[in-house]
């Protein structure tokens, strides 16, 4: 089952939901305003993205929303601190949507090419 993490007001989240819906792919939507990712979910998403990005630090960078008004709070932290800060402030700092296909595959933002491979 594919999970989409995000908020209902986010345009990219709506686009992702529509993309999967048009292809009749069932998804579970997790509204980050109601329930943020658990540490296990967060870590598995980071690991899955790190496979594509090259390293855990690159995966964290990819997950950070650089357009966020709170970006300055994480921009200059050490790589080791960025993961914890991102986990603690998912709603304010994480790029949306985060899509997860099981524990082995995940994507950040609009990533139709990655989603195509999940069919």
Secondary structure, 3 states (H helix, E strand, C coil): CEEEEECCCCHHHHHHHHHHHHCCCCEEEEECCCCCCCHHHHHHHHHHHHHHHCCHHHHHHHHECCCCCCCHHHHCCCHHHHHHHHHHCHHHHECCCEEEECCCEEEECCCHHHHHCCC
